[in-house]
Structure formats: C-alpha cells, structure tokens
C-alpha cells in the first residue's frame, strides 16, 4: 500500500483524516487485510502518526524517507519489503475511501500467473492493479513520479480488466472532495 504521499493538494496529511470513525489510512489497510492480502506492506512517509494510526493491525510499515522523489520510489520500497517468493503484488493507494473488500477480492480472484489485473472503474482504468512477479523488475526500474501504469501500457496483451462500479475507484486529493 502506497501511503507516503505528501498530501500537498489537500493541505494537510489526508490519510489521518477521519473516515467513518477511523483514520483513512487505517480504513484502507483494514480493507486490504479483510480482502485477504497478506503479507501487507504499507510504505509511509516519516510522519510517525501514520504508523501510530496502524497500531494493532497485521501490517509491516516501511518508511520512504524521500517521497518527493515520486511514486516509483514507494513502489520499489514496498516490493523490496515483500518475501522473495511472492507470486504477485497488488499495489494500492491509501486514499480510495470507497474501495471495498469485495472489490479487492474480485481483483485477487481474477489473478492468474503471467498477468496484470487492472480494475476498470466505469470508463477508465485505475488503482489497485495486481502484478505477477514477472513484472517486478520493470516496476523496480521505474523512476520519478511514474507508477505501474507505465508497465501496464507496455504489456497490454498481459492485462486482464475487472469491471467494477465507477464510484468505488474514486480517490480524494483535495479537501472539497471529502464527503460531508
């Protein structure tokens, strides 16, 4: 789970904002765990409140001390923290509050070796994709603010789309997007 962003458009650490009684980052981690993702690695910034918000959950936190270097750095840190025998990785973001356990399970259940599983949220693809381990070297080679979409685009024949309700894929980048 990628949770090292600086929330610059939000103006404060959005992952600590309460979502139905708990910090958004905790809601996201619980959703992934309840969806059957183990081990779960959360890549966080140096803000200790993020680790504190995850207390008591079965999650390994690793710090991205330089999130300003882009999402590729968080992806690499997260992949390197996984066990060597990991068959696939779902790379999720922590700011999709509408994402459900059922959606995570649909993505995991669609996985097959050699494939990239991508959710289709209505008319567009989005997060969280699932990558077979064969794609890990390319994910590790990404640089700057380029994420898995580059790898997905380079391997369109390996992509399986899973259609899901559009609203589940919405993320929150600005305070005015936060539901009242």
C-alpha positions, 0 to 999 in steps of 0.5 A, spaced: 500 500 500 502 506 497 501 511 503 507 516 503 504 521 499 505 528 501 498 530 501 500 537 498 493 538 494 489 537 500 493 541 505 494 537 510 496 529 511 489 526 508 490 519 510 489 521 518 483 524 516 477 521 519 473 516 515 467 513 518 470 513 525 477 511 523 483 514 520 483 513 512 489 510 512 487 505 517 480 504 513 484 502 507 489 497 510 483 494 514 480 493 507 486 490 504 487 485 510 479 483 510 480 482 502 485 477 504 492 480 502 497 478 506 503 479 507 501 487 507 506 492 506 504 499 507 510 504 505 509 511 509 512 517 509 516 519 516 510 522 519 510 517 525 502 518 526 501 514 520 504 508 523 501 510 530 494 510 526 496 502 524 497 500 531 494 493 532 493 491 525 497 485 521 501 490 517 509 491 516 510 499 515 516 501 511 518 508 511 520 512 504 524 517 507 524 521 500 517 521 497 518 527 493 522 523 489 515 520 486 511 514 486 516 509 483 520 510 489 514 507 494 513 502 489 520 499 489 520 500 497 514 496 498 516 490 493 523 490 496 519 489 503 515 483 500 518 475 501 522 473 495 517 468 493 511 472 492 507 470 486 504 477 485 503 484 488 497 488 488 499 495 489 494 500 492 493 507 494 491 509 501 486 514 499 480 510 495 475 511 501 470 507 497 474 501 495 471 495 498 473 488 500 469 485 495 472 489 490 479 487 492 477 480 492 474 480 485 481 483 483 485 477 487 480 472 484 481 474 477 489 473 478 492 468 474 500 467 473 503 471 467 498 477 468 496 484 470 489 485 473 487 492 472 480 494 475 476 498 470 472 503 474 466 505 469 470 508 463 477 508 465 482 504 468 485 505 475 488 503 482 489 497 485 492 493 479 495 486 481 502 484 478 505 477 477 512 477 479 514 477 472 513 484 472 517 486 478 523 488 475 520 493 470 516 496 476 523 496 480 526 500 474 521 505 474 523 512 476 520 519 478 513 520 479 511 514 474 507 508 477 505 501 474 501 504 469 507 505 465 508 497 465 501 496 464 501 500 457 507 496 455 504 489 456 497 490 454 496 483 451 498 481 459 492 485 462 486 482 464 480 488 466 475 487 472 469 491 471 467 494 477 462 500 479 465 507 477 464 510 484 468 505 488 475 507 484 474 514 486 480 517 490 480 524 494 486 529 493 483 535 495 479 537 501 472 539 497 472 532 495 471 529 502 464 527 503 460 531 508 
